[in-house]
Each structure stands twice: as structure tokens, then as C-alpha cells.
Amino acid sequence: MALEGGSGGGVLFRSLMRRKQVDSDRIRAEGKPQLARELKIPELVAIGVGSTVGAGVYVLVGTVAREHAGPALTISFLIAGIAAALSAFCYAELASRCPSAGSAYHYSYICVGEGVAWLIGWALVLEYTIGGSAVARGISPNLALFFGGPDSLPWILARHQLPWLDIVVDPCAAALVLVVTVLLCVGIKESTFVQGLVTVLNACVMVFVIVAGSYIGFQIGWVGYKVTDGYFPYGVNGMLAGSATVFFAYIGFDTVASTAEEVKNPQRDLPLGIGIALAICCLLYMAVSVVIVGLVPYFAMDPDTPISSAFAKHGMQWAMYVVTSGAVLALCSTLMGSLLPQPRILMAMARDGLLPSFFSDVNERTQVPVKSTIVTGVWAAALAFAMDVSQLAGMVSVGTLLAFTIVAVSILILRYVPPDEVPLPPLMRESFRLNQECAGEKARDPLGDENGNTSQIKDVIVAVELMKDPLIEKRPHRGKMDEMKRRKIATFSIGSVCVGVLILTSSASATWLPFFPMCIGCIIGTVILLGGLGVLSWIDQDDGRHSFGHSGGFTCPFVPLLPVMCILINTYLLINLGGDTWMRVSIWLLMGVFVYIFYGRTHSSLTDVVYVPLAQADEIYRSSSEYVS
């Protein structure tokens, strides 16, 4: 049992490390706002595919083929899909065990601590806001093609430059964001139906590209694969660099996890929804890349409109309108996927007291967080209207990769050192006090009342036996000490993995260093990483993982290797995002630190909370339910 207290840095440190309980049916019983449980596997797949397959595929094919992969673009998409699947496996287990709104913020709050969870939630708010605004501003140029050209939109929707402010406003982008916001406020079932319809239409366009492109390819003999440079013109390194670029085409499936609280059967449907959505996206990407790379030699591809220009070169100019329709549909679906999770993350943070309770309100009729959705939509619409956020697109990747990394770390914590104490909700404090008084009475009168309490008598007999035979006393004591030692070793090993990954990826990315120091850094990082991984593979996992959260869901395979690989890949990508991106993100995270220190830390629902062992908490909940019944 622990009680928050003290002063100075110790209080701040305890605030950063305090962890909350899994939001289960017990928490729901406290009367907190509820979201509508309406989603099944088809809706989850629609959300996952719609949020993942954006218009980027209509551009990435040309850019990555020309600059990195060549004809091996399909392999790049496959490797990137496998790397994304590592994170998807981790998400699937945590989503089924902890099916509550908040996604990575929620998981890190349960497994790591309040400080890390706050930064993850704060970064995700930035990610979805900028991501939605950037997507919205990309729709109007594509939409203008249907009106005759880039500047042919009706005046009320066209972009206009304000010379006195030196900015270009985009009314079309702002209007689309507001329309999607209204749709999201209507209800999760209605908005998911529309997103599913748009996603199906986009998939039909991609199927058209695959079928029509294959027909042309067989007619011309797949000239793109007959280049003299071979299948790997930039070598294996170029193909891997292409994988790192197209990896970001897979980062929409975490939107599925953010809807966990609205899924009818989260233990079954969430893992299947995430897995099926990722598999469909990977197959579509690979099939499109196989066809387009075969139609036009990689060095002759148009980097801006690779698909439509490939059809135009073979006499199908009209296909440009079909492909452009697919790009517009993909952008609209991605816009919905960007605006859907953010209100739920704000709601989860407000439930925990880290943000004002305004954001946690759920509309009784639509059963969605309408207030959070409106604030999110208005803010994203303002950005989309007045600011070209394309230069800030890298900040979107920071939030996603940070979330992927912390989810993998949470899997290691869940398996090896799951929380052995949980905070007791305020409504259970009285039950806790009665239990303590009851325990005190038992200690004063161990033989029970005149009727005889058999369980208490058994406890006394066991205590007497332990006093008679010291060997019996040592065995349970040593077992407890061995478990504490195992948890300490596991904690140190998880820390070693994280430190080793950071040293290895930093050294491998420091191309400005001389070769010898860079190699030394890589060797040191590899040794620390493999040492931690080896110890985790050797020691046993914690038995508490079986009772953590909701049981019966998906179990991440190949632990600890799979989450460690996930941490390694995502950290490498994070470090290579560039200094400018990290400078902008650091400013946002620093703002978040001040918000937490001056508001979240003191308003957290875990302030002055009582922590009790898991077994004791179960007994308190059981006693309370029996008392109520």
C-alpha cells in the first residue's frame, strides 16, 4: 500500500511514475461517461484501411521507385508491411487486454507511468491535428482537376493569397474538415458507415489500376522489368531506404485501437480488425506497385502523378480522372481517420484528470464526445484554412513512432513486470477501511468468535507450524524473494534493451562521425541490447500477465524478440526524421511539460490515491459487490 505524499522533487517523480488501473467493467460501474458499443469487424477493417490507404500511395510509387528502390519497390512495400506488423501485434494484445479509449496513451499510463503517458497523449494530439490539416489541404488541388485544372475551382472554394499577411487560405480544406466534424458528431455508427463506403470506392479504384494495368502490361511485355540496371538498381541499401520511406504508408491502423471502447467484442474483434486491415493494405500496395513499375521504367516515372501518367503514356488519358477520383476518396477517408481518434484521446486524458473535464463529456443521444470533436474539428479547420502545414508533416511521424515504441515497451513490461499494485477508486475507500479494521480485529482475536471461524483457525494452525519448522518458513519466504529478484532483473534488462537501442541507432545514424567512433558506438549499443534481450529470453515471464486486464484476447507472439525488434526499427526511424522536425516537436513537448506541471499533475485522478496489492483489490471489489447486492 502507498499513499502519495512528500514534497519537492520526490512528489514530482512519484507523479510521473504513478500508474492507473485497466479501465474495465469495474471502472464503468462508477458511472463515468460511456461511448456506444456499435463496432464489429467490418467497421474496424473499414476504419483501418480507410485511415491507412491515403493518397500517398498515388505519389509514393513514383518517388520511391525513382530515388530508392527501382523495380524492387514491391519488396520495399513488403518489408515495410512486415515492420508495421510488429507494432500491430503489440497493439493487438494491448487493445484486447485494455479495451478503452486512448490507444497508446492508455496503455502507457497503465504499464509505464503518468509522465510518459502524458507526453504520448500530447504528441498524439499534435499528430492527429497536423495530419488532418495536411490531408485536408491536399484535397483541393486534386479536386480542381475535375474543373479543368489546378486553379479551376469555384471562387468560393479556390485558394486565395492574402498579400498583407503573405498566406494562402484554403476554404475548401476548412469546409471539408467541418463537414467531417459534423459527421463524427452524429454518431460512430453513421460516421463509420460513410468511411466504409468511401474506403470501398477507393479500393475499387485501386483494383481498376491493378486490372487495367495488368492488361496493358501483358500487351507491352512489362517493359519496366527489362531495364539494364536490373531489379536492384540502387542495391539492397536503396531497397531498404525505400522501405523506411513507405513505412509511413502503414501508420493508420492505430486508429482502430483508439475505438476500442466502442467495439462490441474487443477481445476478438480488435486483433482481427487490426490484422485484416493491415493485410489488405499491404496486398493493395504491393499489387499496385507490381503493375505500375512494370508499365514504365522506374527512371521515366512522373514523381508527382506516377499512376495516371503511366496510363496516359499508353493511350488511356481518361484514366487520369479515375485515378484522381481514387486520390480524392483516399484523402477524404484519411481525413476522417485523422479526426476520429483525437477527441477520444482528449476524452481519456480528461477522464484521468490531466485535462479539464469539459473534454470528457459524452453526448447522451449520440454517445460520442461531441464537445471534444467540435474543438478538434474547429482547430483543424483553422489550421487547414490559414496555414500550409506540409512542412510540418514530419511532426506527424514523430507522434506515431513514439506511440509505436512505447506500445512495444509496454508489452515487455506487461509480460515481465506487470503492475502488482493498483490504485483504489474513491468509491472503494470505505470498503478498504472496513477491510483494514476487519484485519485488525482478526489480529486481536485470531481464534474467532464462539461459533468458530474455520478459515481463521486454519491461519493460526499454519502460523504455529511455521514456528515449529523453520524450513517451512523459509520456502515461501525464499519464493517471494526469488520473485522480487526476478522482477528486478527483468526491469534492469528492459532498461538495458532501451539504452542499447538508443546507443545503436544513434551511432548508426551519426554519419558525421568518423568511421571508427561510429563502429565503436554501434558495437557498444549492440552488446547492451543483446545482453538485455538474452536475459529476458532466459528468465521466466511473470505469472501476473495472465490476469492482467481482460483475459482471452490476442497474445503477441515471439516475446521478447518481436517487441525488441519493434523498438529498434521505430527508434531508428525516429532518429532519422531530421533536426528541424525534432526542434518543432521539442517546442510542442516542452509546452506539454508546462501544462502537466501546472495543471495535470495536481488535477490527476491519482492524486492522493491509495495503492493496494492486486489480490487485496479483488477482495475489496468482491466484498463491495456482495454488500451492494
C-alpha positions as CSV (number, residue, x, y, z in Angstrom):
1,M,0.0,0.0,0.0
2,A,1.3,3.5,-0.8
3,L,0.0,7.0,-0.3
4,E,1.1,10.0,-2.3
5,G,2.9,12.5,-0.1
6,G,6.1,14.3,0.5
7,S,7.4,17.5,-1.2
8,G,9.7,18.8,-3.8
9,G,11.3,16.6,-6.5
10,G,10.1,13.4,-4.8
11,V,6.5,14.3,-5.3
12,L,7.1,15.2,-8.9
13,F,8.9,11.9,-9.5
14,R,6.1,9.9,-7.9
15,S,3.6,11.8,-10.0
16,L,5.5,10.8,-13.2
17,M,5.7,7.2,-12.2
18,R,2.1,6.5,-10.8
19,R,0.1,4.1,-12.9
20,K,-3.6,3.7,-13.2
21,Q,-5.8,0.5,-13.3
22,V,-7.1,-1.0,-16.5
23,D,-10.4,0.7,-17.4
24,S,-12.6,-2.4,-17.1
25,D,-16.1,-3.1,-16.1
26,R,-15.2,-2.0,-12.5
27,I,-14.4,1.5,-13.7
28,R,-17.6,1.6,-15.9
29,A,-19.6,0.8,-12.8
30,E,-18.6,4.1,-11.3
31,G,-20.9,5.9,-13.7
32,K,-18.3,7.5,-16.0
33,P,-19.4,8.6,-19.5
34,Q,-20.0,5.8,-21.9
35,L,-19.4,5.5,-25.6
36,A,-21.8,3.5,-27.8
37,R,-20.7,-0.1,-28.4
38,E,-21.5,-0.3,-32.1
39,L,-18.4,-1.5,-34.0
40,K,-17.8,-5.0,-35.3
41,I,-15.0,-6.4,-37.5
42,P,-16.2,-5.0,-40.9
43,E,-16.4,-1.5,-39.4
44,L,-13.0,-1.8,-37.8
45,V,-11.5,-3.0,-41.1
46,A,-13.1,0.0,-42.8
47,I,-11.6,2.3,-40.3
48,G,-8.2,0.7,-40.5
49,V,-8.0,0.6,-44.3
50,G,-9.5,4.0,-44.7
51,S,-7.1,5.6,-42.3
52,T,-4.1,3.8,-43.8
53,V,-4.5,3.8,-47.6
54,G,-4.2,7.6,-48.2
55,A,-3.4,9.4,-51.3
56,G,0.3,8.9,-50.5
57,V,0.3,5.6,-52.4
58,Y,-0.7,7.5,-55.6
59,V,2.6,9.5,-55.2
60,L,4.9,7.3,-53.2
61,V,5.0,4.7,-56.0
62,G,6.8,7.2,-58.3
63,T,9.1,8.9,-55.8
64,V,10.4,5.8,-54.1
65,A,10.9,3.9,-57.3
66,R,12.8,6.8,-58.9
67,E,15.0,7.6,-55.9
68,H,15.4,4.4,-53.9
69,A,14.1,1.0,-54.9
70,G,13.6,0.8,-58.7
71,P,11.7,-2.3,-59.8
72,A,12.2,-3.7,-56.2
73,L,9.5,-1.3,-55.0
74,T,7.3,-4.3,-54.2
75,I,9.9,-5.7,-51.9
76,S,10.1,-2.3,-50.1
77,F,6.4,-2.4,-49.5
78,L,6.6,-5.9,-48.2
79,I,9.4,-5.2,-45.8
80,A,7.6,-2.1,-44.6
81,G,4.4,-4.1,-44.1
82,I,6.3,-6.7,-42.0
83,A,7.9,-3.9,-39.9
84,A,4.4,-2.4,-39.4
85,A,3.1,-5.8,-38.4
86,L,5.5,-5.9,-35.5
87,S,3.8,-2.9,-34.0
88,A,0.4,-4.2,-35.0
89,F,1.0,-7.4,-33.0
90,C,1.8,-5.3,-29.9
91,Y,-1.2,-3.1,-30.4
92,A,-3.5,-6.1,-30.8
93,E,-2.6,-7.6,-27.5
94,L,-2.9,-4.4,-25.5
95,A,-6.1,-3.4,-27.3
96,S,-7.8,-6.6,-26.4
97,R,-6.5,-6.6,-22.8
98,C,-7.2,-2.9,-22.2
99,P,-10.2,-2.1,-24.4
100,S,-10.6,1.6,-23.5
101,A,-10.4,4.9,-25.4
102,G,-6.9,6.4,-25.6
103,S,-4.9,3.9,-27.5
104,A,-1.1,4.3,-26.8
105,Y,-1.8,6.9,-24.1
106,H,-4.0,4.5,-22.2
107,Y,-1.5,1.6,-22.5
108,S,1.5,3.6,-21.4
109,Y,-0.5,5.0,-18.4
110,I,-1.2,1.5,-17.2
111,C,2.2,0.0,-17.9
112,V,4.9,2.8,-17.8
113,G,3.6,5.8,-15.8
114,E,1.7,9.1,-15.9
115,G,4.6,11.2,-17.1
116,V,5.3,9.1,-20.2
117,A,1.6,8.7,-20.9
118,W,1.1,12.4,-20.8
119,L,3.8,13.0,-23.4
120,I,2.5,10.3,-25.6
121,G,-1.0,11.7,-25.4
122,W,0.2,15.3,-26.0
123,A,2.3,14.1,-29.0
124,L,-0.7,12.2,-30.5
125,V,-2.9,15.3,-30.2
126,L,-0.3,17.2,-32.3
127,E,-0.1,14.3,-34.8
128,Y,-3.8,14.0,-35.5
129,T,-4.3,17.8,-35.7
130,I,-1.5,18.4,-38.2
131,G,-2.2,15.2,-40.0
132,G,-5.8,16.1,-40.6
133,S,-5.0,19.6,-41.6
134,A,-2.3,18.5,-44.1
135,V,-4.7,15.9,-45.6
136,A,-7.4,18.5,-46.0
137,R,-5.1,20.9,-47.8
138,G,-4.2,18.1,-50.2
139,I,-7.8,17.6,-51.4
140,S,-8.4,20.9,-53.2
141,P,-5.6,20.5,-55.8
142,N,-6.8,17.0,-56.7
143,L,-10.4,18.2,-56.7
144,A,-9.6,21.1,-59.1
145,L,-8.6,18.7,-61.8
146,F,-12.3,17.8,-62.3
147,F,-13.0,21.5,-63.0
148,G,-10.3,21.8,-65.7
149,G,-7.0,22.5,-64.0
150,P,-5.2,23.4,-60.8
151,D,-6.8,26.8,-60.5
152,S,-10.3,26.0,-61.7
153,L,-12.2,25.5,-58.5
154,P,-15.2,27.8,-57.9
155,W,-14.2,31.1,-56.4
156,I,-15.7,30.3,-53.0
157,L,-13.6,27.1,-52.7
158,A,-10.5,28.1,-54.5
159,R,-7.3,29.1,-52.8
160,H,-6.6,32.8,-52.3
161,Q,-3.4,34.6,-51.3
162,L,-3.7,37.4,-48.7
163,P,-0.8,39.7,-49.7
164,W,-0.9,41.7,-46.5
165,L,-0.5,38.5,-44.4
166,D,1.5,36.6,-47.0
167,I,-0.5,33.4,-46.5
168,V,-2.6,31.3,-48.8
169,V,-6.1,30.4,-47.5
170,D,-7.9,27.2,-48.5
171,P,-11.6,27.5,-47.9
172,C,-12.2,24.0,-49.5
173,A,-10.0,22.3,-46.9
174,A,-11.6,24.1,-44.0
175,A,-15.1,23.3,-45.3
176,L,-14.2,19.6,-45.7
177,V,-12.9,19.4,-42.1
178,L,-16.1,21.0,-40.7
179,V,-18.2,18.6,-42.8
180,V,-16.3,15.6,-41.4
181,T,-16.6,17.1,-37.9
182,V,-20.4,17.3,-38.1
183,L,-20.5,13.7,-39.4
184,L,-18.4,12.5,-36.5
185,C,-20.7,14.2,-34.1
186,V,-23.8,12.4,-35.5
187,G,-22.6,9.0,-34.2
188,I,-19.9,6.4,-34.5
189,K,-22.1,4.0,-36.5
190,E,-23.1,6.6,-39.0
191,S,-19.6,8.1,-39.5
192,T,-18.1,4.6,-39.8
193,F,-20.7,3.7,-42.5
194,V,-19.7,6.7,-44.5
195,Q,-16.0,6.0,-44.1
196,G,-16.6,2.4,-45.1
197,L,-18.4,3.5,-48.2
198,V,-15.6,5.9,-49.2
199,T,-13.0,3.2,-48.5
200,V,-14.8,0.6,-50.7
201,L,-14.9,3.1,-53.6
202,N,-11.2,3.9,-53.1
203,A,-10.4,0.1,-53.1
204,C,-12.4,-0.2,-56.4
205,V,-10.2,2.4,-58.0
206,M,-7.0,0.6,-56.8
207,V,-8.5,-2.7,-58.2
208,F,-9.1,-0.9,-61.5
209,V,-5.5,0.2,-61.5
210,I,-4.3,-3.3,-60.9
211,V,-6.6,-5.0,-63.5
212,A,-6.3,-2.4,-66.3
213,G,-2.5,-2.0,-65.6
214,S,-2.0,-5.8,-65.8
215,Y,-3.9,-5.9,-69.2
216,I,-1.6,-3.2,-70.6
217,G,1.5,-4.9,-69.0
218,F,0.9,-8.2,-70.7
219,Q,0.4,-6.4,-74.0
220,I,3.6,-4.4,-73.9
221,G,5.7,-7.2,-72.2
222,W,6.3,-5.5,-68.9
223,V,9.0,-3.1,-70.1
224,G,9.6,-1.8,-66.7
225,Y,11.2,-5.0,-65.6
226,K,13.6,-5.2,-68.6
227,V,15.8,-2.3,-67.6
228,T,19.5,-2.8,-67.9
229,D,20.1,-1.8,-64.3
230,G,18.5,-5.0,-63.0
231,Y,15.9,-5.5,-60.3
232,F,18.0,-3.7,-57.6
233,P,19.4,-0.6,-59.5
234,Y,20.3,1.1,-56.1
235,G,21.3,-2.1,-54.4
236,V,19.8,-3.7,-51.3
237,N,20.5,-0.5,-49.3
238,G,18.3,1.5,-51.7
239,M,15.6,-1.0,-51.4
240,L,15.8,-0.8,-47.6
241,A,15.8,3.0,-47.8
242,G,12.6,2.7,-49.8
243,S,11.1,0.5,-47.1
244,A,11.8,3.2,-44.5
245,T,10.0,5.8,-46.7
246,V,6.9,3.7,-47.5
247,F,6.7,2.5,-43.8
248,F,4.7,5.7,-43.1
249,A,2.1,4.5,-45.6
250,Y,1.1,1.9,-43.0
251,I,0.7,4.0,-39.9
252,G,-3.1,4.3,-39.8
253,F,-4.0,1.1,-38.1
254,D,-3.5,2.7,-34.6
255,T,-6.8,4.5,-35.3
256,V,-8.5,1.1,-34.8
257,A,-7.1,0.8,-31.3
258,S,-8.4,4.2,-30.4
259,T,-12.0,3.0,-30.9
260,A,-11.6,0.1,-28.5
261,E,-14.3,1.3,-26.1
262,E,-16.8,1.3,-28.9
263,V,-16.3,-2.3,-30.1
264,K,-18.9,-4.9,-29.2
265,N,-16.5,-7.8,-28.6
266,P,-13.0,-6.1,-28.2
267,Q,-11.1,-9.3,-27.2
268,R,-12.0,-10.9,-30.5
269,D,-12.7,-8.1,-32.9
270,L,-9.9,-5.7,-32.2
271,P,-7.0,-8.0,-33.1
272,L,-8.8,-9.3,-36.2
273,G,-9.7,-5.8,-37.3
274,I,-6.1,-4.6,-37.0
275,G,-4.7,-7.7,-38.6
276,I,-7.1,-7.8,-41.6
277,A,-6.8,-4.1,-42.2
278,L,-3.0,-4.3,-42.3
279,A,-3.1,-7.3,-44.6
280,I,-5.5,-5.7,-47.1
281,C,-3.3,-2.5,-47.2
282,C,-0.1,-4.5,-47.8
283,L,-1.7,-6.5,-50.6
284,L,-3.1,-3.4,-52.3
285,Y,0.2,-1.6,-52.0
286,M,2.2,-4.5,-53.4
287,A,-0.2,-5.2,-56.2
288,V,-0.3,-1.6,-57.4
289,S,3.5,-1.3,-57.2
290,V,4.0,-4.5,-59.2
291,V,1.8,-3.2,-62.0
292,I,2.9,0.4,-62.2
293,V,6.7,-0.4,-62.0
294,G,6.1,-2.8,-64.9
295,L,4.4,-0.3,-67.1
296,V,7.0,2.4,-67.1
297,P,10.8,2.1,-66.4
298,Y,11.5,3.5,-62.9
299,F,13.7,6.3,-64.2
300,A,10.9,7.6,-66.5
301,M,8.2,7.7,-63.9
302,D,6.5,11.0,-63.1
303,P,7.2,11.6,-59.4
304,D,4.0,13.6,-58.8
305,T,1.4,11.6,-60.8
306,P,3.1,8.2,-61.5
307,I,-0.1,6.2,-61.9
308,S,-2.2,8.5,-64.1
309,S,0.9,9.4,-66.3
310,A,1.7,5.7,-66.7
311,F,-1.8,5.1,-68.2
312,A,-1.5,8.3,-70.3
313,K,1.7,7.1,-71.9
314,H,-0.2,4.0,-73.1
315,G,-3.1,5.9,-74.6
316,M,-5.5,5.9,-71.6
317,Q,-5.7,9.7,-70.8
318,W,-9.2,9.2,-69.4
319,A,-7.8,7.0,-66.6
320,M,-6.4,10.2,-65.1
321,Y,-9.9,11.0,-63.9
322,V,-10.4,7.6,-62.3
323,V,-7.0,7.8,-60.5
324,T,-7.7,11.3,-59.4
325,S,-11.1,10.2,-58.0
326,G,-9.3,7.5,-56.0
327,A,-6.8,10.1,-54.6
328,V,-9.7,12.3,-53.5
329,L,-11.6,9.4,-52.0
330,A,-8.4,8.3,-50.2
331,L,-7.8,11.7,-48.8
332,C,-11.3,12.1,-47.6
333,S,-11.2,8.7,-45.9
334,T,-7.8,9.5,-44.3
335,L,-9.2,12.9,-43.1
336,M,-11.9,11.0,-41.2
337,G,-9.4,8.6,-39.8
338,S,-7.3,11.6,-38.6
339,L,-10.1,13.4,-36.9
340,L,-11.7,10.3,-35.3
341,P,-9.1,9.3,-32.7
342,Q,-8.2,12.8,-31.3
343,P,-11.4,13.5,-29.4
344,R,-11.2,10.1,-27.8
345,I,-7.7,10.7,-26.7
346,L,-8.7,14.1,-25.2
347,M,-11.6,12.3,-23.5
348,A,-9.4,9.7,-22.0
349,M,-6.9,12.3,-20.7
350,A,-9.8,14.4,-19.3
351,R,-11.2,11.3,-17.5
352,D,-7.9,10.9,-15.8
353,G,-7.9,14.5,-14.7
354,L,-5.0,15.6,-16.8
355,L,-7.2,17.9,-18.9
356,P,-10.4,19.8,-17.9
357,S,-13.5,17.7,-17.5
358,F,-15.0,19.6,-20.5
359,F,-13.3,17.2,-22.8
360,S,-14.7,14.1,-21.2
361,D,-18.3,14.9,-21.7
362,V,-20.2,12.3,-23.8
363,N,-23.4,13.3,-25.5
364,E,-26.3,11.2,-24.2
365,R,-28.1,10.9,-27.5
366,T,-25.2,10.3,-30.0
367,Q,-22.9,8.7,-27.4
368,V,-19.8,10.3,-28.8
369,P,-17.6,13.0,-27.2
370,V,-19.3,15.9,-29.1
371,K,-17.5,18.7,-27.3
372,S,-14.1,17.3,-27.9
373,T,-14.9,16.5,-31.5
374,I,-16.1,20.1,-32.1
375,V,-13.0,21.6,-30.5
376,T,-10.8,19.2,-32.6
377,G,-12.6,20.0,-35.8
378,V,-12.6,23.8,-35.4
379,W,-8.9,23.8,-34.6
380,A,-8.0,21.5,-37.5
381,A,-10.2,23.6,-39.8
382,A,-8.5,26.8,-38.8
383,L,-5.1,25.3,-39.5
384,A,-6.2,23.9,-42.8
385,F,-7.7,27.2,-43.8
386,A,-4.8,29.5,-42.9
387,M,-1.6,27.5,-42.8
388,D,0.3,25.3,-45.2
389,V,1.3,22.5,-42.9
390,S,3.1,20.4,-45.4
391,Q,6.5,21.5,-43.9
392,L,5.2,20.2,-40.5
393,A,4.3,16.7,-41.9
394,G,7.3,15.2,-40.2
395,M,5.8,16.0,-36.8
396,V,3.0,13.5,-37.6
397,S,5.6,10.8,-37.9
398,V,7.1,11.6,-34.5
399,G,3.8,11.1,-32.7
400,T,3.1,7.8,-34.4
401,L,6.6,6.4,-34.0
402,L,6.7,7.4,-30.3
403,A,3.4,5.7,-29.8
404,F,4.6,2.5,-31.6
405,T,7.8,2.5,-29.5
406,I,6.1,2.9,-26.1
407,V,3.5,0.2,-27.0
408,A,6.3,-2.3,-27.6
409,V,7.9,-1.3,-24.3
410,S,4.5,-1.7,-22.6
411,I,4.4,-5.3,-24.0
412,L,7.7,-6.1,-22.3
413,I,6.5,-4.6,-19.0
414,L,3.2,-6.4,-19.2
415,R,5.0,-9.8,-19.7
416,Y,7.8,-9.4,-17.2
417,V,6.9,-6.8,-14.6
418,P,3.2,-6.2,-14.8
419,P,1.8,-3.8,-12.1
420,D,1.5,-5.6,-8.8
421,E,-0.4,-2.8,-7.1
422,V,-3.4,-0.9,-8.4
423,P,-5.0,2.5,-7.3
424,L,-8.2,2.2,-5.3
425,P,-11.0,4.3,-6.7
426,P,-12.5,6.8,-4.2
427,L,-15.8,4.8,-4.1
428,M,-13.9,1.8,-2.8
429,R,-12.1,3.7,0.0
430,E,-14.7,2.8,2.6
431,S,-14.5,-0.9,1.7
432,F,-10.7,-0.6,2.1
433,R,-11.1,1.0,5.5
434,L,-13.6,-1.7,6.7
435,N,-11.2,-4.4,5.4
436,Q,-8.3,-2.9,7.4
437,E,-10.5,-2.7,10.5
438,C,-11.6,-6.3,10.0
439,A,-8.0,-7.4,9.6
440,G,-7.1,-5.6,12.8
441,E,-9.9,-7.4,14.7
442,K,-8.7,-10.7,13.3
443,A,-5.2,-10.0,14.5
444,R,-6.5,-9.2,18.0
445,D,-8.8,-12.2,18.2
446,P,-7.2,-14.9,16.0
447,L,-9.5,-17.8,17.3
448,G,-12.7,-16.1,16.1
449,D,-16.0,-15.8,17.9
450,E,-17.8,-18.6,19.8
451,N,-19.2,-20.1,16.6
452,G,-15.7,-20.7,15.4
453,N,-14.2,-19.3,12.2
454,T,-12.6,-22.2,10.4
455,S,-10.6,-20.1,8.0
456,Q,-9.1,-18.1,10.9
457,I,-8.3,-21.3,12.8
458,K,-6.5,-22.6,9.7
459,D,-4.4,-19.4,9.6
460,V,-3.4,-19.9,13.2
461,I,-2.5,-23.6,12.6
462,V,-0.3,-22.6,9.7
463,A,1.4,-19.9,11.7
464,V,2.1,-22.5,14.5
465,E,3.5,-25.0,12.0
466,L,5.8,-22.3,10.6
467,M,7.1,-21.6,14.1
468,K,7.8,-25.3,14.7
469,D,9.6,-26.0,11.5
470,P,11.8,-23.2,10.2
471,L,12.2,-24.9,6.8
472,I,8.6,-24.4,6.1
473,E,9.0,-20.7,6.9
474,K,12.0,-20.3,4.5
475,R,10.4,-21.8,1.5
476,P,7.6,-19.3,1.0
477,H,9.9,-16.5,2.0
478,R,12.5,-17.6,-0.4
479,G,9.9,-17.9,-3.2
480,K,8.8,-14.4,-2.6
481,M,12.4,-13.1,-2.6
482,D,13.1,-15.0,-5.8
483,E,10.2,-13.4,-7.5
484,M,11.3,-9.9,-6.3
485,K,14.8,-10.7,-7.6
486,R,13.3,-11.8,-11.0
487,R,11.3,-8.6,-11.3
488,K,14.4,-6.5,-10.6
489,I,16.4,-8.4,-13.2
490,A,13.6,-8.1,-15.7
491,T,13.3,-4.3,-15.0
492,F,17.1,-3.9,-15.5
493,S,17.0,-5.9,-18.7
494,I,14.2,-3.9,-20.2
495,G,16.1,-0.8,-19.4
496,S,19.3,-2.3,-21.0
497,V,17.3,-3.0,-24.2
498,C,16.1,0.6,-24.4
499,V,19.5,2.1,-23.7
500,G,21.2,-0.3,-26.1
501,V,18.7,0.5,-28.9
502,L,19.3,4.2,-28.3
503,I,23.1,3.9,-28.5
504,L,23.0,1.6,-31.5
505,T,20.6,3.7,-33.6
506,S,22.2,7.0,-32.6
507,S,25.6,5.7,-33.6
508,A,24.4,4.1,-36.9
509,S,22.7,7.4,-37.8
510,A,25.6,9.7,-36.9
511,T,27.1,9.7,-40.4
512,W,29.0,12.9,-39.5
513,L,31.2,10.9,-37.1
514,P,34.4,9.3,-38.3
515,F,34.1,5.6,-39.2
516,F,36.0,4.2,-36.2
517,P,34.0,6.0,-33.4
518,M,30.7,5.2,-35.2
519,C,31.7,1.5,-35.2
520,I,32.6,1.6,-31.5
521,G,29.2,3.1,-30.7
522,C,27.4,0.5,-32.7
523,I,29.3,-2.3,-31.0
524,I,28.6,-1.0,-27.5
525,G,24.9,-0.5,-28.3
526,T,24.7,-4.0,-29.8
527,V,26.3,-5.6,-26.8
528,I,24.0,-3.8,-24.3
529,L,20.9,-4.6,-26.5
530,L,21.8,-8.3,-26.9
531,G,22.6,-8.6,-23.2
532,G,19.2,-7.3,-22.2
533,L,17.5,-9.4,-24.8
534,G,19.4,-12.5,-23.8
535,V,18.4,-12.1,-20.1
536,L,14.8,-11.5,-21.0
537,S,14.8,-14.7,-23.1
538,W,16.4,-16.7,-20.3
539,I,14.3,-15.6,-17.3
540,D,10.6,-16.6,-16.8
541,Q,7.8,-14.2,-17.7
542,D,5.6,-13.0,-14.8
543,D,2.6,-15.1,-13.9
544,G,0.6,-11.9,-13.4
545,R,0.4,-11.4,-17.2
546,H,-2.4,-14.0,-17.3
547,S,-4.7,-11.9,-15.1
548,F,-3.7,-8.5,-16.4
549,G,-6.7,-6.6,-17.8
550,H,-9.2,-8.6,-19.8
551,S,-8.2,-12.2,-20.5
552,G,-9.0,-14.4,-23.5
553,G,-7.8,-12.0,-26.2
554,F,-4.9,-11.9,-28.6
555,T,-1.4,-12.8,-27.3
556,C,1.6,-11.2,-29.0
557,P,4.0,-14.0,-30.3
558,F,7.8,-14.2,-30.1
559,V,8.2,-12.1,-26.9
560,P,10.7,-10.7,-26.2
561,L,12.2,-10.7,-29.7
562,L,9.3,-9.2,-31.5
563,P,8.7,-6.1,-29.3
564,V,12.5,-5.5,-29.1
565,M,12.7,-5.5,-33.0
566,C,9.8,-3.1,-33.0
567,I,11.6,-0.8,-30.6
568,L,14.7,-1.0,-32.7
569,I,13.0,-0.2,-36.0
570,N,10.9,2.6,-34.7
571,T,13.7,4.3,-32.8
572,Y,15.9,4.2,-35.9
573,L,13.2,5.9,-37.9
574,L,12.6,8.4,-35.1
575,I,16.3,9.5,-35.0
576,N,16.4,9.8,-38.8
577,L,13.4,12.2,-39.1
578,G,15.7,15.2,-39.1
579,G,16.8,18.0,-36.8
580,D,14.2,20.5,-38.0
581,T,11.4,18.1,-37.2
582,W,12.7,17.4,-33.8
583,M,13.2,21.1,-33.0
584,R,9.5,21.8,-33.8
585,V,8.3,18.7,-31.8
586,S,10.5,19.7,-28.8
587,I,8.8,23.0,-28.6
588,W,5.4,21.3,-28.5
589,L,6.5,18.7,-26.0
590,L,8.0,21.5,-23.8
591,M,4.6,23.2,-23.8
592,G,3.1,19.9,-22.7
593,V,5.6,19.7,-19.8
594,F,4.4,23.1,-18.5
595,V,0.7,22.1,-18.9
596,Y,1.3,18.9,-17.0
597,I,3.3,20.6,-14.2
598,F,0.8,23.4,-13.6
599,Y,-2.4,21.6,-14.3
600,G,-2.3,17.8,-15.0
601,R,-0.1,16.8,-12.1
602,T,-2.3,18.5,-9.5
603,H,-5.6,17.6,-11.0
604,S,-4.8,13.9,-11.8
605,S,-7.3,11.4,-10.6
606,L,-4.4,9.5,-9.0
607,T,-3.6,12.4,-6.7
608,D,-3.5,11.2,-3.0
609,V,-4.6,7.8,-4.2
610,V,-4.3,4.6,-2.2
611,Y,-2.5,1.7,-3.9
612,V,-3.2,-1.8,-2.8
613,P,-2.0,-5.2,-4.0
614,L,-3.9,-6.8,-6.8
615,A,-5.3,-9.7,-4.6
616,Q,-6.4,-7.3,-2.0
617,A,-8.1,-5.1,-4.6
618,D,-10.0,-8.1,-5.9
619,E,-11.2,-8.9,-2.4
620,I,-12.3,-5.3,-1.8
621,Y,-14.3,-5.3,-5.1
622,R,-15.8,-8.6,-4.3
623,S,-16.8,-7.5,-0.9
624,S,-18.3,-4.3,-2.2
625,S,-20.3,-6.1,-4.8
626,E,-21.7,-8.5,-2.2
627,Y,-22.6,-5.7,0.0
628,V,-24.4,-3.8,-2.7
629,S,-26.3,-6.9,-3.8
